[in-house]
Amino acid sequence: MLTKSTPTGNTEIHIMDWKQGGIWRFTIDEIDGDKLPPALVEYINGILPDIKDGRWHYGTFTIRK
């Protein structure tokens, strides 16, 4: 998993789906939508504080303290 900032200032999450052999890409704003599987939404909501803290943030600006 990794996160990065989009040009609009949102945080984009990239997470590997090993069963489907692909990568889910979505912003924090899209978590509550109906496009993501419920199990993925539950997982992301469980680690959301770490995501917002910048634990997996890669890019020009690092949020983590």
HELIX and SHEET records of a PDB file:
HELIX    1   1 ILE A   28  GLU A   30  5                                   3    
HELIX    2   2 PRO A   38  ASP A   53  1                                  16    
SHEET    1   A 3 LEU A   2  SER A   5  0                                        
SHEET    2   A 3 THR A  11  ASP A  17 -1                                        
SHEET    3   A 3 GLY A  22  THR A  27 -1                                        
END                                                                             
